[in-house]
Amino acid sequence: MSRIKVEGLAFSYRRGTEELFGGLSWEFAPGALTAITGPSGRGKSTLLYVIGLMLRPSAGAVLLDGRDVTHLSDARRARVRASSIGFVFQDAVLDPTRTILDSVCEPALYRGDRRRSVERHGRELLDQLGVGTRVEHRPGQISGGQAQRVAIARALMNDPAVILADEPTGNLDEENTALVLGSLRAAARDDACVLIATHDKDVLAQADEVLAL
């Protein structure tokens, strides 16, 4: 069974405006890295937000492990996101007032996990991504590449079944691109379903599947 599936999906921001996706149906297999590509304005990021239950489609359905999660209440959608979905935003989106470790631990604490075990796991993830010495720093004290690696650690914190990454390498140099892609590929090898909205040729070259919008 596919981990994430969309059926007849369409989306428009306001009634009467251009509709995106045109009834898209697609299965995203667990253990695979899928690149979502296409010209600007075709809805790559929007598709991630719909799949990630942050936007509701105007038509069609999003299925998670065979369960239609499209029309759940906001509270239940939030619980699904917390337990099953990790999101990597294009510009990291870290709270400037909080330490790196606090930002990484936030998803697990929101889920109700114990702080001691959460912080231990957070430190392990940051070590794996080469930013373990920055745990007490704040986002303004680290580079953009380091911030994006922190964002990857945050997305991986709850060992999510689904990882959605929006142009995660768009502003990175070659070294940081390799580290970020390596982490996402490792998550796919651990049977996660990894979706990346991207224009990056390196990402497209490493993808197991490509969905062109």
N, C-alpha and C positions, 0 to 999 in steps of 0.2 A: 504493500500500500504506500502511496506517495505521502510524504510528510505534509507538503503544502500543495494545494491544487486550487486553481481558479476556474470557474465555469461561467461562460457568457458574460464576462466582466466588462462593465462600462462605467465611466465616471465623468461628471461635469461639475465644475465648481459652483455654477449657478444655472438655474433653469434658462434655457435659451442660448447658453454659451456652447462653444465647441465641445463635443463629447470625445473622450479619450478611450482608447483600447478597442472600440468597435466590437464588443462581444468576445473578448479574449478568453480562450480556454487553454490551459497549460498545466502540466504536472511537473513539480519540482522534486526531484528524487533525493532522498536522504543519502548522504555520503558523496554528494556531487557539489561542485562549485559552478553556479550558473551565472554567466555575465548577461546583464540586461543592457542592451545598447540601442542606439538610434539617434537621429538628429535632435538637437535642442528643441524643446517644446512638445515632444511626443509623449511625455509623461513618465519617464524612467523613475524619477524620485517619487512622483505621485503613486506609482504602482507599489513601491516599497511601503509608502504610508498606508495604502489600502490593505496590503497584505499584513502589515504590522498592526492593524486595527486602530490606527490613529485617524483614518478617514473612512467613511462609509461609501460604498459604491452606489451609483444611481441605478444599476442593474447588475444582476449576476450574484455570484456567491464566492466566498473564500472558505475553503475547507482545510482544517488542521487535523491530520490523522483521520480523515473521513468524517469529521464532525463539522457541520456548518456553523461557523462562528460569526457570520456576517451580521446578524441581527441581535446579538447578545446586548444586554444592558451595558451602560458605560462602566459600571462597577465590575461586572464579570469580564468585560473586555480588558480592563486594567489587570485583573488577576491572571488572565491568560498571558498577557504581555509579560508580567512579572515572572511567571513560571516557565514560559516556553520560548520567548522571543528576546533576542539581543539585537540592539540597533546601534550602528556606527554612523554618526552624522558626518557630513562632509567637512565641517570645520571643528570637529571634536566636541564642541559645546560643553565645556567643563565649567562648573561654578567657580568664578574667580575668587570667592571668599573662602573656599574649602580646600583642604589639603588634597593632594593627589590620591592618597590612600582612602580618604573619606569618599571621594568621587567614585572610585572603583568599587567600594563596598556598598554603596547606596542601593543597588538593585536587590542584593541579598538581605540587607536590613529591612527594606520595604516589604520583602516577602515574609519577614518574621524570623529569620535565622539568628542564631546567637552571635553576638559581636566578636567573641574571642575566636571562634572558628572562622568567621567571616574575614576578620583581619588577617589571619594566618593565610587563608587562601588568596586574599588580595595581594599580599606581599609575594607569594609564590608566582602569581600571574605577572606582576610587575618585574620580578627578577627574570622570568622567562623572556620578557619583551625588552630587557636591557635598560629598564628605568627603575630598578629596585633601590637605587641610592637616592631617589627623588621623592620618597614617600611623604616626607613632611613639607615638600615644596608646594607652592600654589601655581596655578596655570600660568600666571604672568612671569614666573621664574624659570620656565622651561621653554625649549624650542618648539616650533610648530610640529616638527617630526616626532618629538617626544610626546607632545600632547595627543597626537593621533594614535600613538602606541598605547597611551593611557586609555584612550577611548576604546581601543580594541580590548584591553583588559577588562574594562567595565562591561562591555558587551558579552564577554565570556564568563563573567562572574557566576552566573547561575547555571552554567553548563547547558545553555539553551538548545532546544531541538532545532530552532530556526535562527539564523543570523542574517540580518539585513544590513548591507553596507552601502551608503550613498556616496559615490565617488571618493572612496577612502584614500586613494593615492593621488588625487588630483593636484595637490599642492606639495607633494613630497619629492625629495631627491631620490636617486637610484637606490642608495643604501636603505633608506627608510621604507621605500616601496617594497624592497625585497623582504624586509622584516614583517611588514604588515601582511603582505601576500602569503608569506610563510605561515603566519599564525592562522590566517583564514583557511589555508589549505589543510593545516593540521586539524582544525575543527571539523572540516569536511571528512577527513580520514577517520575521525572519531564518530562518524555517522550523523553529524549535523547537516542540515540543509542550508547551504550558504548561497545567498543571492547578492550580487554586486551590480549596482547601477554604475556604468562606466563608459568613458571614451578611450581609456588607456589601452594601448596596443599590448602592453605587457600582461595586463589582466586578461584580455581577450585570448592571448596566446596560451595562457595557463588554464583557461576555463574548460570544464568538462562538457558544458552545454552553453549555447548562446541563444538568447531570445532577442530578436531584433524587432523593435516597435516601429 
